[in-house]
Amino acid sequence: MSDPPVLAGRVERIRERITAAGGDPASVQLIAVTKGFTAAAPAAALAVGLVDFGENYAQELEAKSQALAGAQPPPRWHAIGRLQRNKVRSLAGVVHLWQSVDRLPLGLEIARRAPGAAVLVQVNVSDEPQKGGCVPADAPDLVRSLRDAGLDVRGLMAVGASGPPEVARPGFRVLRRLADDLDLTVRSMGMSADLEVAVEEGSTMVRVGTALFGVRAARTSVRDYAERVQED
Ligand SMILES: *Cc1c(COP(=O)(O)O)cnc(C)c1O
């Protein structure tokens, strides 16, 4: 996992996949998802030229950002998981892009703790309740309200529907259309398994974990559940 030549080869392979899907690796940003791995993962990724890292859990993000404080080039941390309001404060000075803003109370807390922060609105395009995100119909109002709160809304984010990659296509198409309607240029969609479909449908940012670092150890369901309970 932290062997630089192996990792460099995997990065190259992802760039080839993006190209094969008709994308330009120079304009599809690669976010390396390091959740479930120690700080050795982003450290190794920095060594092969990756600078953007996605984390799902606040504590993990904080711990890794501390472990890599002072690293060159400085890593950019992306919050990509379900986020509770009470975790915003500890992340405010750390997060480069809040990708999973799916409700106004969370956005208002980010605006309060990190005024003017860059955010994406997460949209649930799969109709799967266990996935985060606002319903597509609510996205325009949420984008407007977040802007009113002074946040820099850059785009939209979605997690593709579970199943074979093709299953995710209609949802990615919904995200694309919604972003176009709202004049938003960032479309964060596509993960290890479905990045080709996402790129074909206009992704500008793919979030890749497994294809870079290998399979993660499963989190225990109890802890998972406890961290995902929302207070809003
Ligand atoms: C875990 C995760 C990813 C990366 O998934 P892989 O299948 O390991 O590439 C991307 N986005 C989100 C929101 C995730 O939770």
The ligand as a Tripos MOL2 file, in Angstrom:
@<TRIPOS>MOLECULE
LIG
   15    15     1     0     0
SMALL
NO_CHARGES

@<TRIPOS>ATOM
      1 C1        -15.2300    5.2620    0.4390 C.3       1 LIG1
      2 C2        -15.6780    6.3360   -0.4620 C.ar      1 LIG1
      3 C3        -15.0820    6.5350   -1.7180 C.ar      1 LIG1
      4 C4        -14.0060    5.6320   -2.2780 C.3       1 LIG1
      5 O1        -14.5410    4.3770   -2.5570 O.3       1 LIG1
      6 P1        -13.6790    3.2380   -3.2890 P.3       1 LIG1
      7 O2        -14.7130    2.2970   -3.7780 O.co2     1 LIG1
      8 O3        -12.7810    2.6430   -2.2560 O.co2     1 LIG1
      9 O4        -12.9290    3.8810   -4.3870 O.co2     1 LIG1
     10 C5        -15.5190    7.6150   -2.4680 C.ar      1 LIG1
     11 N1        -16.4940    8.4490   -2.0370 N.ar      1 LIG1
     12 C6        -17.0980    8.2690   -0.8520 C.ar      1 LIG1
     13 C7        -18.1670    9.2150   -0.4320 C.3       1 LIG1
     14 C8        -16.7300    7.2040   -0.0430 C.ar      1 LIG1
     15 O5        -17.3630    7.0270    1.1120 O.3       1 LIG1
@<TRIPOS>BOND
     1     1     2 1
     2     2     3 ar
     3     2    14 ar
     4     3     4 1
     5     3    10 ar
     6     4     5 1
     7     5     6 1
     8     6     7 2
     9     6     8 1
    10     6     9 1
    11    10    11 ar
    12    11    12 ar
    13    12    13 1
    14    12    14 ar
    15    14    15 1
@<TRIPOS>SUBSTRUCTURE
     1 LIG1         1 GROUP 0 **** ****
